[in-house]
Amino acid sequence: MSTLFTSKATAKGGRGGHVKSDDGVIDLNVVMPTENTDETGTNPEQLFAATYSTCFDGALNLVAKNNKKDIDSTTTAEVSFMKDESDGGFKISVKLISEISGVSQEEADDLIKEAHQVCPYSKATRDNIDVELEAKAK
């Protein structure tokens, strides 16, 4: 496998710190939403929701094109941070909601299932976290 590109970001201070990409496009404070603070910032789950929804929507459009379907889509990722009862730690889960116009509900369901097989983020999380898929044909 050959690398097409590498992205870099550096975090300092974890969930109460700062994260910045090497090109400066991402330059954000990190805060824990459950803590009572006046500070604004992002959190790892919000960043993961942004990246997963972007990647998945791209995969969805690729599989639609490969299946000769002309669609318009939006994908929302809901990333939940929760207690892991199995070890007393924490874990995440994801719900991907894709709104798709240009196809029937059955076709939309088939497209998101296929996108879930090819999306790099879906591949990376497979059998590691719970991922729920929901298609909404428009």
C-alpha positions as CSV (number, residue, x, y, z in Angstrom):
1,M,0.0,0.0,0.0
2,S,1.3,3.4,-0.9
3,T,0.6,6.5,1.2
4,L,-1.3,9.2,-0.7
5,F,-0.8,11.9,2.0
6,T,-0.4,12.3,5.7
7,S,-2.2,14.8,7.9
8,K,-0.8,16.0,11.2
9,A,-2.3,17.5,14.4
10,T,-0.8,17.9,17.8
11,A,-2.7,18.0,21.1
12,K,-1.4,19.3,24.4
13,G,-3.4,19.0,27.6
14,G,-5.8,16.3,26.5
15,R,-9.5,17.1,27.1
16,G,-8.6,20.4,28.8
17,G,-6.0,21.6,26.4
18,H,-5.5,22.6,22.8
19,V,-5.2,21.0,19.4
20,K,-3.6,22.4,16.2
21,S,-3.0,21.0,12.8
22,D,0.5,21.5,11.2
23,D,-1.0,23.9,8.7
24,G,-2.9,25.9,11.3
25,V,-6.3,25.3,9.7
26,I,-7.3,23.6,13.0
27,D,-6.3,25.6,16.0
28,L,-8.8,24.9,18.8
29,N,-9.2,24.8,22.5
30,V,-10.4,21.5,23.8
31,V,-13.0,21.4,26.6
32,M,-15.0,18.6,28.3
33,P,-18.7,19.4,27.6
34,T,-19.6,17.8,31.0
35,E,-17.5,20.2,33.0
36,N,-18.9,23.5,34.2
37,T,-16.8,26.1,32.4
38,D,-17.2,29.3,30.5
39,E,-14.5,28.3,28.1
40,T,-15.5,27.5,24.6
41,G,-13.8,24.8,22.5
42,T,-14.2,21.5,20.8
43,N,-13.9,17.9,22.0
44,P,-12.6,14.7,20.4
45,E,-16.1,13.4,19.7
46,Q,-17.1,16.6,17.9
47,L,-13.9,16.4,15.8
48,F,-14.5,12.7,15.1
49,A,-18.1,13.4,14.1
50,A,-16.9,16.0,11.6
51,T,-14.3,13.7,10.0
52,Y,-16.5,10.6,10.0
53,S,-19.5,12.4,8.5
54,T,-17.3,13.9,5.8
55,C,-15.6,10.6,4.9
56,F,-18.8,8.6,4.9
57,D,-20.7,11.1,2.7
58,G,-17.8,10.9,0.3
59,A,-18.0,7.1,0.3
60,L,-21.8,7.3,-0.2
61,N,-21.4,9.5,-3.2
62,L,-18.7,7.2,-4.7
63,V,-20.9,4.1,-4.3
64,A,-23.9,6.0,-5.8
65,K,-21.8,7.0,-8.8
66,N,-20.5,3.4,-9.2
67,N,-24.1,2.2,-9.1
68,K,-25.1,4.9,-11.7
69,K,-27.3,6.7,-9.2
70,D,-27.5,10.5,-9.3
71,I,-27.9,11.6,-5.7
72,D,-27.7,14.6,-3.5
73,S,-26.8,13.7,0.1
74,T,-25.9,15.0,3.6
75,T,-24.5,12.8,6.3
76,T,-24.7,13.6,10.0
77,A,-22.6,11.7,12.5
78,E,-23.8,11.6,16.1
79,V,-20.9,10.5,18.3
80,S,-21.7,9.6,21.8
81,F,-19.3,9.4,24.7
82,M,-20.3,6.9,27.4
83,K,-19.3,4.8,30.3
84,D,-18.0,1.3,29.3
85,E,-19.6,-1.1,31.7
86,S,-17.2,-3.9,30.7
87,D,-14.1,-2.2,32.2
88,G,-15.3,0.9,34.0
89,G,-13.7,3.2,31.5
90,F,-15.2,5.0,28.6
91,K,-16.1,4.3,25.0
92,I,-17.8,6.0,22.0
93,S,-20.6,4.9,19.6
94,V,-21.7,6.5,16.3
95,K,-25.0,6.9,14.5
96,L,-24.6,7.9,10.9
97,I,-27.7,9.5,9.4
98,S,-27.7,10.1,5.6
99,E,-30.4,12.1,3.9
100,I,-30.4,11.1,0.2
101,S,-32.4,12.5,-2.6
102,G,-32.7,10.9,-6.0
103,V,-33.3,7.3,-4.9
104,S,-36.0,5.2,-3.2
105,Q,-35.8,4.3,0.5
106,E,-34.7,0.8,-0.5
107,E,-32.0,2.1,-2.7
108,A,-30.9,4.6,0.0
109,D,-30.6,1.7,2.5
110,D,-28.5,-0.3,0.0
111,L,-26.2,2.6,-0.7
112,I,-25.4,3.3,2.9
113,K,-24.7,-0.3,3.6
114,E,-22.3,-0.4,0.7
115,A,-20.7,2.9,1.7
116,H,-20.1,1.5,5.2
117,Q,-18.1,-1.3,3.5
118,V,-15.8,1.1,1.6
119,C,-15.5,4.2,3.9
120,P,-12.0,4.3,5.5
121,Y,-13.4,5.5,8.8
122,S,-16.0,2.6,8.8
123,K,-13.1,0.2,8.1
124,A,-11.1,1.7,10.9
125,T,-13.9,1.4,13.4
126,R,-15.3,-2.0,12.3
127,D,-15.7,-4.4,15.2
128,N,-14.3,-1.7,17.6
129,I,-17.3,0.6,18.2
130,D,-21.0,0.4,17.6
131,V,-22.0,2.1,14.4
132,E,-25.7,2.5,13.6
133,L,-26.7,3.4,10.0
134,E,-29.9,5.3,9.1
135,A,-30.9,6.3,5.6
136,K,-33.6,8.8,4.9
137,A,-34.7,9.0,1.2
138,K,-36.0,12.4,0.3
